[in-house]
Amino acid sequence: MKLTCSQAALNSNLQCVSRAVASRPTHPVLANVLLTADEGTGKVSLTGFDLSLGIQTTFEAAVEQSGAITLPSRLLGDIVSRLATDSPLSLQSPTSPGPDSADDEADNEAGPGLSFQLTARTGAYTVRGMPAEDFPELPMAQSPVAVPLPAAALRDGLARTLFATSSDDAKQILTGVHLAVSPDRLEFAATDGHRLAVLTRANANSGVADEGFAVTIPARSLRELEHLLAARSEETIDLYHDQGQVVFLRADQVVTSRTLDGVYPKYNQLVPEAFSRSFTVDRVLLLTALERVAVLADQQNSVVKLSVATAEQNLGICAEVQDVGRGDESVPLIDGDGADIDVAFNVRYLLDGLKVLPAPEVQFQLNEPVNPVVLRPVGGDVQFTYLVMPVQIRT
């Protein structure tokens, strides 16, 4: 293998795929990235894969000789990131062991490896690699049908639901986002058992079968997809799905992930059909008031109490921590319906939902202080539901 590329291209692509490299690999090669150069296309691809999440990126380079090798992800990344950004890099590895390879391998405490040379304007580095044949093949969904998803809708759906996934591996199915795709809509849902976020977007998509499909994808994989999508403006991302596997594909990047086994909860049944109380408030006013009160709430149990006074058109916000202090704020209601009520929440759950709510005004719908409370945007064309369980107030 022999090629020349820019430091910027190699560095940015290494940083991208390194997020799929295992932090505690079960096999030494899983701590590496796979580097493949193709003289015919003038392209270099980098792949990271931890047996669950895989990321592959491709960029242009001056390839003089095709080849493939796996290299230590962290070491290579640390070297490349410290080289001058305007320095062209020459990368070379022998296609077969040279006459000194036996001696070199004897000197390598980590065991047999392949020599890989990286030359910059300021110096040269030699790194031990492992054969490309040792690297596990990146799994691809067997389905030949690509489902094009609007990139903007995908970004929006992940931004408004990923935060609500569970971090408890004992509830594995809840550690992912449930994505339901049909010819006319996309639905994203996430819950950790204490709150539920559901976003529905229109999807005029002829690539989806009439019955549609649904998959639950690990949050970690989707966070990496979200990161890749953040700087992209493509209109569509192709999704391939198969039993136990999904692949998101764009021109020069691939994200592949296993799906989560199990039946996702019937989350729509968790949302009450009717409410005896509701009120509407300015989202930013409430958000900033809660952030101020959260300074006290976070001192102990993160509980904040909301007191709805419909006649006075006022929402009181209070956090009180014994032997520490108390904070009180108030926000005017835009409108309200139903009897007055006091209801308490984990302040972080409220803040998380308010930050992603896609509207300047938010409507709270509730029944009794122990029943689920639903937050919805007022106006706009995005259907978003955020359900949060109250905290029981001790009297």
Order of alpha helices (4+ residues) and beta strands (2+ residues): beta-alpha-beta-beta-beta-beta-beta-alpha-beta-alpha-beta-beta-beta-alpha-beta-beta-beta-beta-alpha-beta-beta-beta-beta-alpha-beta-beta-beta-beta-alpha-beta-beta-beta
